[in-house]
Amino acid sequence: MKLKTLILNDAEEYGLGASYTRAFRALGHEVALIDPFAELNKLLAWRFPLIRRAFERQIISLFNKWWVKYLVELPPADLIWVGKGAWAVPWLWRQFKRQRPKTKLVCYNADNPIVTYSRGGNRPWVTESIPCFDLYCTYNKSLVEPLRRAGAQRIARIPFAWDPWLHPEMEISDADRRRYECDVVFIGNGDLHRERWMRDIMAAAKPYNWQFAIYGCWNGCRDQNLWSVLRGEQVYGSEMARAVRASKIALNILRLQNEDSHNMRTFEIPGCSGVMVSQKSPEQEEFFPEGQAAFYFSNAEECVTKMRGLLENDFLLQQARETAHELARKHTYMHRARQICDEIL
């Protein structure tokens, strides 16, 4: 069945909204992508940080008053996929449903919509909106029951995935090797949690003189050893695929909210034909088994022991690379989009 699908999310090509747009189109659906924050940013008050901090909900509510009219006037959609929905209060969804009762509303929340009321995290109105959606999707298995208690009508656990368009399969060139090659790469922005992990891992690995490389924004980093291996800002898309593919090992340090779960790198590293070494978590091991497609640790010393075993065994490295990539082929955003359609129809 061909669906008319509207994606409401940040339109940045490296974001989840763009990946799902490509996925739904690959399944043959008619898809449009609209960035609500681009519209919200047209309000003068929103562009001033102090005013926004003091009156965020009021500004969003005002925006919703006129934007709901715009949504209703669009050609009717069978399905609206909402990325988190931090730009909308529950009133908007209730109003829209009154006027478009046949449209299925699906929220995919890549954060924790129950707690973490912080800038860049959750907002109270995101939590309040949970019952408004026909289907609420979470990547994290442990959030299913809290979402049910928060009033979700229907819940689906939809993990993150690999986007082959964004991170294509490729053979890297000699120039790529000269630019990106290293023993251990970490791709991701820094915070205190990741800084502690990287500091401890590099300290434990010091006797082996491995070449580390970090890509990302680490402006708050206080450790000179970490500064010495920074290779610039975050890398995206095919550049990230080259950096992972040219490295022998790719570290994945989960943020605190993802521990015991997984993150986007869980699938992107294998999708880029990388060998992932990450903290132990049941969900990651569910997708990429220990010792076959990935390697997991509980502390820095165990991490270095696992990496040493890999770096001293080229056959094991290559075998893990191939196994992980083959598994990643079964976990693309097209698979996730199909799962959402199966859940909602």
Beta strands, then each sheet from edge to edge (+ up, - down):
strand 1: 4-8
strand 2: 30-34
strand 3: 79-83
strand 4: 104-109
strand 5: 135-138
strand 6: 155-157
strand 7: 182-187
strand 8: 212-215
strand 9: 247-252
strand 10: 276-279
strand 11: 294-297
sheet 1: 2+ 1+ 3+ 4+ 5+ 6+
sheet 2: 8+ 7+ 9+ 10+ 11+
end
